[in-house]
């Protein structure tokens, strides 16, 4: 974009000039030069959970963290996940000794020996880097075995897109929603092996409000906030500063999210200049990490 064009861009024209792909890529470049980007501070699972809890959002109970697999207490239904990992790789739902589910591979184990064998294979292959695990409360869904994911693409107080994922079938099923409740075709996951589209349940107005309110407490223009949809309410999952495959969104979705990103960044800078303190974020993040320095 040339200087004269850039100077002439107004709020209305942002929908033509914005690009979510470009903004996230730019943010990634900034991250590579500095460790201070707020959304990436929340990428640490323990920090993210502490922050969500500080903001009054329901968070799964963590029964143990950093424990060896052989030391895990399997007396009640729990989720077992690697301390260092992303997505559903190495994540298991333990309901009983004869009902254990590998969430990523949709494989069911009917004994603890099979479970131990799967863990050993992950460690031997290097797919999981260390025998250190998080043991979390099992969030029961309204129906089925695994709660659906609701992933909110937030832009400093505004939800721009909602991604719903159901993992309770042989194939992972997905659906995208607008904030107003309209099903969208976004291009993401299209033709991706192991994923099929379906008509999900979407998010309620109150669920959208939870995500939007939480995002206003983060001094960053955009972060995806992931929740599990439990039997009675949403339960926090994690913060995702750079959603995977963001480059696969169709151009209209990319422009819309890009516009929201630019608008959010402008509103954030306004609030920062006018003294907004982001007390919950500062209380949690700065209490857990030493002040970083730019490179």
C-alpha positions as a Markdown table, in Angstrom:
| # | Residue | x | y | z |
|---|---|---|---|---|
| 1 | Unk | 0.0 | 0.0 | 0.0 |
| 2 | Unk | 1.4 | 3.4 | -1.0 |
| 3 | Unk | 1.6 | 6.4 | 1.4 |
| 4 | Unk | -1.2 | 8.4 | -0.3 |
| 5 | Unk | -3.5 | 5.4 | -0.1 |
| 6 | Unk | -2.6 | 4.7 | 3.5 |
| 7 | Unk | -3.3 | 8.3 | 4.5 |
| 8 | Unk | -6.7 | 8.2 | 2.8 |
| 9 | Unk | -7.9 | 5.0 | 4.5 |
| 10 | Unk | -10.8 | 5.6 | 6.8 |
| 11 | Unk | -12.7 | 3.3 | 9.1 |
| 12 | Unk | -15.1 | 2.3 | 6.3 |
| 13 | Unk | -12.2 | 1.4 | 4.0 |
| 14 | Unk | -10.6 | -0.9 | 6.6 |
| 15 | Unk | -12.7 | -3.8 | 5.3 |
| 16 | Unk | -10.8 | -3.5 | 2.0 |
| 17 | Unk | -7.4 | -3.1 | 3.5 |
| 18 | Unk | -7.3 | -5.2 | 6.6 |
| 19 | Unk | -5.8 | -8.7 | 6.6 |
| 20 | Unk | -5.8 | -11.1 | 9.5 |
| 21 | Unk | -3.1 | -13.1 | 7.9 |
| 22 | Unk | -0.9 | -10.0 | 7.6 |
| 23 | Unk | -1.6 | -8.8 | 11.1 |
| 24 | Unk | -0.9 | -12.1 | 12.8 |
| 25 | Unk | 2.3 | -12.6 | 10.7 |
| 26 | Unk | 3.4 | -9.1 | 11.7 |
| 27 | Unk | 2.7 | -9.9 | 15.3 |
| 28 | Unk | 4.8 | -13.1 | 14.9 |
| 29 | Unk | 7.7 | -11.1 | 13.6 |
| 30 | Unk | 7.5 | -8.7 | 16.6 |
| 31 | Unk | 7.4 | -11.7 | 18.9 |
| 32 | Unk | 10.6 | -13.0 | 17.4 |
| 33 | Unk | 12.4 | -9.7 | 18.4 |
| 34 | Unk | 10.8 | -9.4 | 21.9 |
| 35 | Unk | 9.4 | -11.6 | 24.6 |
| 36 | Unk | 7.0 | -9.0 | 25.9 |
| 37 | Unk | 3.9 | -9.5 | 23.8 |
| 38 | Unk | 1.0 | -10.0 | 26.3 |
| 39 | Unk | -0.9 | -12.7 | 24.4 |
| 40 | Unk | 2.2 | -14.8 | 24.4 |
| 41 | Unk | 2.7 | -14.5 | 28.1 |
| 42 | Unk | -0.7 | -16.2 | 28.4 |
| 43 | Unk | 0.3 | -19.0 | 26.1 |
| 44 | Unk | 1.9 | -20.6 | 29.1 |
| 45 | Unk | -0.9 | -22.9 | 30.3 |
| 46 | Unk | -0.3 | -22.3 | 34.0 |
| 47 | Unk | -0.2 | -18.6 | 33.6 |
| 48 | Unk | -3.3 | -18.6 | 31.3 |
| 49 | Unk | -5.3 | -20.7 | 33.8 |
| 50 | Unk | -4.3 | -18.4 | 36.7 |
| 51 | Unk | -5.3 | -15.3 | 34.7 |
| 52 | Unk | -8.7 | -16.8 | 33.7 |
| 53 | Unk | -9.3 | -17.8 | 37.3 |
| 54 | Unk | -8.3 | -14.3 | 38.5 |
| 55 | Unk | -10.9 | -12.9 | 36.2 |
| 56 | Unk | -13.7 | -15.1 | 37.6 |
| 57 | Unk | -13.9 | -17.6 | 34.8 |
| 58 | Unk | -14.5 | -21.2 | 35.6 |
| 59 | Unk | -11.2 | -23.2 | 35.2 |
| 60 | Unk | -10.7 | -27.0 | 35.4 |
| 61 | Unk | -9.3 | -28.2 | 38.6 |
| 62 | Unk | -5.7 | -29.3 | 38.2 |
| 63 | Unk | -5.1 | -32.3 | 40.3 |
| 64 | Unk | -1.3 | -32.5 | 39.5 |
| 65 | Unk | 1.2 | -30.9 | 37.3 |
| 66 | Unk | 4.6 | -32.0 | 36.1 |
| 67 | Unk | 4.2 | -35.5 | 37.5 |
| 68 | Unk | 5.6 | -38.7 | 36.0 |
| 69 | Unk | 3.0 | -41.0 | 34.4 |
| 70 | Unk | 3.6 | -43.7 | 36.9 |
| 71 | Unk | 2.7 | -41.3 | 39.8 |
| 72 | Unk | -0.7 | -40.2 | 38.4 |
| 73 | Unk | -3.7 | -41.0 | 40.6 |
| 74 | Unk | -6.2 | -42.7 | 38.4 |
| 75 | Unk | -8.9 | -43.2 | 41.0 |
| 76 | Unk | -11.4 | -40.8 | 39.4 |
| 77 | Unk | -12.2 | -39.7 | 35.8 |
| 78 | Unk | -9.5 | -37.2 | 34.6 |
| 79 | Unk | -7.9 | -35.7 | 31.6 |
| 80 | Unk | -4.2 | -36.5 | 31.2 |
| 81 | Unk | -2.1 | -34.3 | 29.0 |
| 82 | Unk | 1.6 | -33.5 | 28.5 |
| 83 | Unk | 3.0 | -30.6 | 30.4 |
| 84 | Unk | 4.7 | -29.4 | 27.2 |
| 85 | Unk | 2.4 | -29.9 | 24.2 |
| 86 | Unk | -0.1 | -28.3 | 21.9 |
| 87 | Unk | -3.5 | -29.3 | 20.5 |
| 88 | Unk | -4.7 | -32.8 | 21.4 |
| 89 | Unk | -1.5 | -34.7 | 20.9 |
| 90 | Unk | -0.9 | -37.0 | 23.8 |
| 91 | Unk | -4.1 | -36.0 | 25.5 |
| 92 | Unk | -6.1 | -38.8 | 27.1 |
| 93 | Unk | -9.5 | -39.1 | 28.8 |
| 94 | Unk | -9.4 | -41.7 | 31.6 |
| 95 | Unk | -12.8 | -42.7 | 32.8 |
| 96 | Unk | -12.0 | -46.1 | 34.2 |
| 97 | Unk | -9.4 | -48.8 | 33.8 |
| 98 | Unk | -11.3 | -50.3 | 30.9 |
| 99 | Unk | -12.4 | -47.0 | 29.3 |
| 100 | Unk | -9.5 | -44.8 | 28.2 |
| 101 | Unk | -9.6 | -42.6 | 25.1 |
| 102 | Unk | -6.7 | -41.2 | 23.1 |
| 103 | Unk | -8.5 | -38.0 | 22.0 |
| 104 | Unk | -6.3 | -37.2 | 19.0 |
| 105 | Unk | -6.2 | -40.6 | 17.4 |
| 106 | Unk | -9.7 | -41.7 | 18.5 |
| 107 | Unk | -8.3 | -44.9 | 19.9 |
| 108 | Unk | -9.8 | -46.6 | 22.9 |
| 109 | Unk | -7.8 | -48.7 | 25.4 |
| 110 | Unk | -9.4 | -51.3 | 27.6 |
| 111 | Unk | -6.7 | -51.8 | 30.2 |
| 112 | Unk | -4.0 | -49.8 | 32.0 |
| 113 | Unk | -1.3 | -51.9 | 30.3 |
| 114 | Unk | -2.5 | -50.6 | 26.9 |
| 115 | Unk | -2.5 | -47.1 | 28.3 |
| 116 | Unk | 1.0 | -47.4 | 29.6 |
| 117 | Unk | 2.1 | -48.8 | 26.3 |
| 118 | Unk | 0.7 | -45.8 | 24.4 |
| 119 | Unk | 2.5 | -43.4 | 26.8 |
| 120 | Unk | 5.8 | -45.3 | 26.3 |
| 121 | Unk | 5.4 | -45.2 | 22.5 |
| 122 | Unk | 4.9 | -41.4 | 22.6 |
| 123 | Unk | 8.0 | -40.9 | 24.7 |
| 124 | Unk | 10.2 | -43.3 | 22.8 |
| 125 | Unk | 9.2 | -41.7 | 19.4 |
| 126 | Unk | 9.8 | -38.2 | 20.7 |
| 127 | Unk | 6.3 | -37.1 | 19.9 |
| 128 | Unk | 6.0 | -36.1 | 23.6 |
| 129 | Unk | 9.3 | -34.6 | 24.8 |
| 130 | Unk | 9.2 | -35.5 | 28.5 |
| 131 | Unk | 7.5 | -37.8 | 31.1 |
| 132 | Unk | 5.8 | -34.8 | 32.7 |
| 133 | Unk | 2.0 | -34.6 | 32.8 |
| 134 | Unk | -0.9 | -32.5 | 33.8 |
| 135 | Unk | -3.9 | -34.2 | 35.4 |
| 136 | Unk | -7.1 | -32.2 | 35.1 |
| 137 | Unk | -10.7 | -32.4 | 36.1 |
| 138 | Unk | -12.8 | -34.1 | 33.6 |
| 139 | Unk | -15.5 | -31.7 | 32.3 |
| 140 | Unk | -18.6 | -33.8 | 31.5 |
| 141 | Unk | -20.5 | -32.7 | 28.5 |
| 142 | Unk | -24.3 | -32.5 | 28.1 |
| 143 | Unk | -24.2 | -35.6 | 26.0 |
| 144 | Unk | -21.6 | -38.0 | 24.7 |
| 145 | Unk | -18.1 | -38.5 | 26.2 |
| 146 | Unk | -16.0 | -35.4 | 25.2 |
| 147 | Unk | -17.2 | -31.8 | 25.6 |
| 148 | Unk | -17.3 | -29.7 | 22.5 |
| 149 | Unk | -14.7 | -26.9 | 22.1 |
| 150 | Unk | -15.9 | -23.4 | 21.6 |
| 151 | Unk | -13.0 | -21.2 | 20.3 |
| 152 | Unk | -13.7 | -17.5 | 20.3 |
| 153 | Unk | -11.6 | -15.3 | 18.0 |
| 154 | Unk | -11.6 | -12.1 | 20.1 |
| 155 | Unk | -10.5 | -8.6 | 19.3 |
| 156 | Unk | -10.2 | -6.6 | 22.5 |
| 157 | Unk | -13.8 | -6.9 | 23.6 |
| 158 | Unk | -15.4 | -8.1 | 20.4 |
| 159 | Unk | -15.9 | -11.7 | 19.1 |
| 160 | Unk | -15.2 | -11.8 | 15.4 |
| 161 | Unk | -15.6 | -15.6 | 14.8 |
| 162 | Unk | -16.6 | -18.7 | 16.7 |
| 163 | Unk | -15.2 | -22.1 | 16.0 |
| 164 | Unk | -17.0 | -25.1 | 17.3 |
| 165 | Unk | -15.4 | -28.5 | 17.4 |
| 166 | Unk | -17.0 | -31.8 | 18.3 |
| 167 | Unk | -14.6 | -34.7 | 19.0 |
| 168 | Unk | -17.2 | -37.3 | 20.0 |
| 169 | Unk | -17.4 | -39.0 | 16.7 |
| 170 | Unk | -14.9 | -41.1 | 14.6 |
| 171 | Unk | -14.1 | -37.9 | 12.7 |
| 172 | Unk | -13.5 | -34.5 | 14.3 |
| 173 | Unk | -16.4 | -32.3 | 13.3 |
| 174 | Unk | -16.3 | -28.5 | 13.0 |
| 175 | Unk | -18.6 | -25.6 | 12.5 |
| 176 | Unk | -17.9 | -21.8 | 12.3 |
| 177 | Unk | -20.3 | -19.1 | 13.5 |
| 178 | Unk | -20.6 | -15.4 | 13.2 |
| 179 | Unk | -21.2 | -13.4 | 16.4 |
| 180 | Unk | -24.8 | -13.1 | 15.4 |
| 181 | Unk | -25.3 | -16.8 | 15.1 |
| 182 | Unk | -25.0 | -17.4 | 11.3 |
| 183 | Unk | -23.1 | -20.5 | 10.1 |
| 184 | Unk | -20.1 | -19.5 | 8.0 |
| 185 | Unk | -17.9 | -21.1 | 5.4 |
| 186 | Unk | -14.4 | -19.9 | 6.2 |
| 187 | Unk | -12.1 | -22.1 | 4.2 |
| 188 | Unk | -10.4 | -23.5 | 7.3 |
| 189 | Unk | -10.3 | -27.3 | 7.6 |
| 190 | Unk | -11.9 | -27.6 | 4.2 |
| 191 | Unk | -10.6 | -30.9 | 2.7 |
| 192 | Unk | -8.5 | -31.5 | 5.7 |
| 193 | Unk | -8.1 | -35.2 | 6.4 |
| 194 | Unk | -10.0 | -36.3 | 9.5 |
| 195 | Unk | -12.3 | -33.3 | 9.7 |
| 196 | Unk | -15.9 | -33.0 | 8.6 |
| 197 | Unk | -18.3 | -30.2 | 8.9 |
| 198 | Unk | -21.6 | -30.4 | 10.9 |
| 199 | Unk | -24.3 | -28.1 | 12.2 |
| 200 | Unk | -23.3 | -27.5 | 15.8 |
| 201 | Unk | -25.1 | -25.7 | 18.6 |
| 202 | Unk | -23.1 | -22.5 | 18.5 |
| 203 | Unk | -22.7 | -20.1 | 21.4 |
| 204 | Unk | -25.2 | -18.3 | 23.5 |
| 205 | Unk | -25.2 | -14.6 | 24.1 |
| 206 | Unk | -24.0 | -15.1 | 27.6 |
| 207 | Unk | -21.2 | -17.3 | 26.4 |
| 208 | Unk | -20.1 | -14.7 | 23.9 |
| 209 | Unk | -20.2 | -12.1 | 26.7 |
| 210 | Unk | -17.8 | -14.2 | 28.8 |
| 211 | Unk | -15.2 | -14.4 | 26.0 |
| 212 | Unk | -15.6 | -10.7 | 25.2 |
| 213 | Unk | -15.3 | -9.5 | 28.8 |
| 214 | Unk | -12.2 | -11.7 | 29.3 |
| 215 | Unk | -10.6 | -10.3 | 26.2 |
| 216 | Unk | -11.0 | -6.7 | 27.5 |
| 217 | Unk | -8.6 | -7.6 | 30.3 |
| 218 | Unk | -5.8 | -8.6 | 28.0 |
| 219 | Unk | -3.6 | -5.7 | 26.6 |
| 220 | Unk | -3.4 | -7.2 | 23.1 |
| 221 | Unk | -5.5 | -6.6 | 20.0 |
| 222 | Unk | -6.3 | -10.2 | 19.4 |
| 223 | Unk | -6.2 | -13.6 | 21.0 |
| 224 | Unk | -8.3 | -16.7 | 20.6 |
| 225 | Unk | -9.9 | -17.9 | 23.8 |
| 226 | Unk | -10.7 | -21.6 | 23.9 |
| 227 | Unk | -13.4 | -23.1 | 26.2 |
| 228 | Unk | -14.9 | -26.5 | 26.8 |
| 229 | Unk | -18.7 | -26.7 | 26.8 |
| 230 | Unk | -19.6 | -28.5 | 29.9 |
| 231 | Unk | -22.9 | -29.9 | 31.1 |
| 232 | Unk | -23.9 | -26.6 | 32.7 |
| 233 | Unk | -21.5 | -23.9 | 31.7 |
| 234 | Unk | -18.3 | -23.0 | 29.8 |
| 235 | Unk | -15.0 | -24.0 | 31.3 |
| 236 | Unk | -11.8 | -22.3 | 30.3 |
| 237 | Unk | -9.4 | -24.2 | 28.1 |
| 238 | Unk | -6.5 | -22.1 | 27.0 |
| 239 | Unk | -5.4 | -18.9 | 25.3 |
| 240 | Unk | -4.2 | -19.3 | 21.7 |
| 241 | Unk | -2.2 | -16.2 | 20.5 |
| 242 | Unk | -1.6 | -17.6 | 17.0 |
| 243 | Unk | -4.3 | -20.0 | 15.8 |
| 244 | Unk | -3.0 | -22.7 | 13.6 |
| 245 | Unk | -3.7 | -22.6 | 9.8 |
| 246 | Unk | -4.9 | -18.9 | 10.0 |
| 247 | Unk | -3.6 | -18.5 | 6.5 |
| 248 | Unk | -6.3 | -20.8 | 5.1 |
| 249 | Unk | -9.2 | -18.4 | 5.8 |
| 250 | Unk | -11.1 | -17.3 | 2.7 |
| 251 | Unk | -10.3 | -13.7 | 1.7 |
| 252 | Unk | -13.7 | -12.2 | 2.9 |
| 253 | Unk | -13.1 | -13.8 | 6.4 |
| 254 | Unk | -9.5 | -12.7 | 6.3 |
| 255 | Unk | -10.5 | -9.1 | 5.5 |
| 256 | Unk | -13.2 | -9.0 | 8.2 |
| 257 | Unk | -10.9 | -10.3 | 10.9 |
| 258 | Unk | -8.2 | -8.0 | 9.7 |
| 259 | Unk | -10.5 | -5.1 | 10.1 |
| 260 | Unk | -11.4 | -6.1 | 13.6 |
| 261 | Unk | -7.7 | -6.5 | 14.4 |
| 262 | Unk | -6.9 | -3.0 | 13.3 |
| 263 | Unk | -9.9 | -1.5 | 15.1 |
| 264 | Unk | -9.0 | -3.4 | 18.3 |
| 265 | Unk | -5.4 | -2.2 | 18.1 |
| 266 | Unk | -6.6 | 1.4 | 17.8 |
| 267 | Unk | -9.0 | 1.1 | 20.8 |
| 268 | Unk | -6.3 | -0.7 | 22.9 |
| 269 | Unk | -3.7 | 2.1 | 22.2 |
| 270 | Unk | -6.4 | 4.7 | 23.2 |
| 271 | Unk | -7.0 | 2.9 | 26.5 |
| 272 | Unk | -3.3 | 2.5 | 27.2 |
| 273 | Unk | -2.6 | 6.2 | 26.6 |
| 274 | Unk | -5.5 | 7.1 | 28.9 |
| 275 | Unk | -4.2 | 5.0 | 31.8 |
| 276 | Unk | -6.0 | 1.7 | 31.7 |
| 277 | Unk | -4.1 | -0.5 | 34.1 |
| 278 | Unk | -5.1 | -4.1 | 33.2 |
| 279 | Unk | -4.8 | -5.1 | 36.9 |
| 280 | Unk | -5.8 | -8.7 | 36.6 |
| 281 | Unk | -3.2 | -9.3 | 33.8 |
| 282 | Unk | -0.4 | -7.5 | 35.6 |
| 283 | Unk | -1.2 | -9.2 | 39.0 |
| 284 | Unk | -0.9 | -12.6 | 37.5 |
| 285 | Unk | 1.7 | -12.3 | 34.8 |
| 286 | Unk | 4.2 | -10.1 | 36.6 |
| 287 | Unk | 3.9 | -12.1 | 39.8 |
| 288 | Unk | 4.9 | -15.3 | 37.9 |
| 289 | Unk | 7.6 | -14.1 | 35.5 |
| 290 | Unk | 10.6 | -11.7 | 35.8 |
| 291 | Unk | 10.4 | -8.5 | 33.7 |
| 292 | Unk | 11.5 | -9.5 | 30.2 |
| 293 | Unk | 13.9 | -7.5 | 28.1 |
| 294 | Unk | 13.8 | -6.7 | 24.4 |
| 295 | Unk | 16.5 | -8.2 | 22.2 |
